[in-house]
Amino acid sequence: MRAESASLGKETLHRAARIEDSFHAWRERRGRRRGLVPTVIPYTGYGAPGWARVLGRVVLARPDASAVQRAAKVRGWRSFVSIPTAHQHVVATVDGRLFDVIADRGGVVDARINVELTPGWHTITLDADGSDPVEAKLFIVDPDERFGLLSDIDDTVMVTALPRPFLAAWNTFVLDEHARRPVPGMAVFYDRIRARHPGAPVTYLSTGAWNVAPTLRRFLSRHLYPAGPLLLTDWGPTHDRFFRSGREHKVAQLRRLAEELPEVRWVLVGDDGQHDEAIYAQFAAEHPENVAAVAIRHLSSAEAVLAGGRTKANEHSAASSVPWCYAPDGAGLWDQLVERGVLEP
C-alpha cells in the first residue's frame, strides 16, 4: 500500500541553527557508521474526526534490542545526548492506511494527517527506515464534546522545588520519574474532571524539551494522572532566533488548539510562578469562547522564591469575564470550580 505524504515547509535558518544542524549531521554520520539505527520514540497524539496530529521523535540507537526496548532506553541523560535524525521519513500506519510523515531538523515528528477515525482512543504504529514498528496512542475528540482540560506540568502537577534557571537542566538530566513528587490533590482533581467529562481531551502543555517526554509520561501514569498528549518543545536555536521562547511556545500551542478544536472550552490549570497567569489571561482575552475557567495553583513561599516570585492574585481575574480560581492544591481548586458552577459536584 502506498504511503500518503505530509510535507513540511522549508525555513530560512538562523546562523546558530545552521551550526547546530551541521553538528547533528556530523554526529548522525558517525552514529550510522557505528551501526546505530533510527528508532522512533512514540508520543501521544490527538485529533478529531477527519484529522489527527501524529507526534514522535526519531533518534539513532543501538540495534541490539527491539524498537520498543531501544525507545525505552532513551531516557534521562541519554535522551539529552541521543542523536536526532533530521528530516527522517517515518511511516505512520493509521487504521490500515499508510502516511509518510517527516521529522523536523531536531528529529521531532509533528504532522497533521487527514484520516477519519471514531472518537476515543486509537493505536497507530510508527516506523523509520523499515525498523520494527512502535505503537503510539491517538485520542480523537468527539465533535460534540464541549469541555477540555489543559494543564501546565512543572509546579502544577509535579513539585520541582528548583530555581527556574536550573529547571531545564533538571528536566533533562533527571534519571527517572521516581525523583519527582506530585502536587497534592492534583491527580484526584483531574480524575474527577475526567469522570464527569469522560470524552473531554486532557492535554499537558510545558516548556520542557521533547527529550524528556517518556519520563514525564511515566510520571503522570505512575501518579494516576489522566492520559493525554504532551505538548513540549525543542531546545536550541530556531529558524529565526538563537534560543526558542518557552512563553511563545505555550501561546502558539493554545492558539492552535483553539483553531483545531473550536467547540472545546478549556479549564486552564497552571501556577502563579509568573508566566502561566499572563499566558492564560492573554488567551482568555483573545478566545473567551474557548475558556471555561482558569485554575491557578498558589505556590508555597519557598516555591515562589525558587520560581523567582509570583504575580499578585486576582490581577488578571479582575479584568476577565472568565472565572479565575486560586488555591494551593487540587482539592481547593476543585471546590472553587464547583462553587463557580464550572464543574458539577
Salt bridges, closest charged atoms under 4 A:
GLU4 OE2 - ARG97 NH2 2.82
GLU11 OE2 - HIS239 ND1 3.63
GLU20 OE2 - HIS24 NE2 3.91
GLU20 OE1 - ARG105 NH2 2.56
ASP21 OD1 - ARG105 NE 2.93
GLU28 OE2 - ARG32 NE 3.11
ASP64 OD2 - ARG62 NE 3.42
ASP100 OD2 - HIS89 ND1 2.94
ASP110 OD2 - ARG53 NH2 2.73
ASP110 OD1 - ARG256 NH1 3.98
ASP129 OD2 - ARG32 NH1 3.84
ASP152 OD1 - LYS250 NZ 2.91
ASP155 OD2 - ARG164 NH2 3.60
ASP176 OD1 - HIS178 ND1 3.28
GLU177 OE1 - ARG75 NH2 3.67
GLU177 OE2 - HIS178 ND1 3.96
GLU177 OE1 - ARG218 NE 3.08
GLU177 OE2 - ARG222 NH2 3.69
ASP240 OD2 - HIS239 NE2 3.72
GLU248 OE2 - ARG241 NH1 3.22
GLU260 OE2 - ARG112 NH1 3.68
GLU260 OE2 - ARG256 NE 2.77
ASP271 OD1 - ARG164 NH2 3.59
ASP272 OD2 - HIS298 ND1 2.77
ASP276 OD1 - LYS250 NZ 2.82
GLU286 OE2 - ARG255 NH2 2.79
GLU289 OE2 - HIS287 ND1 3.65
GLU303 OE1 - ARG297 NH2 2.97
GLU315 OE2 - HIS316 NE2 3.52
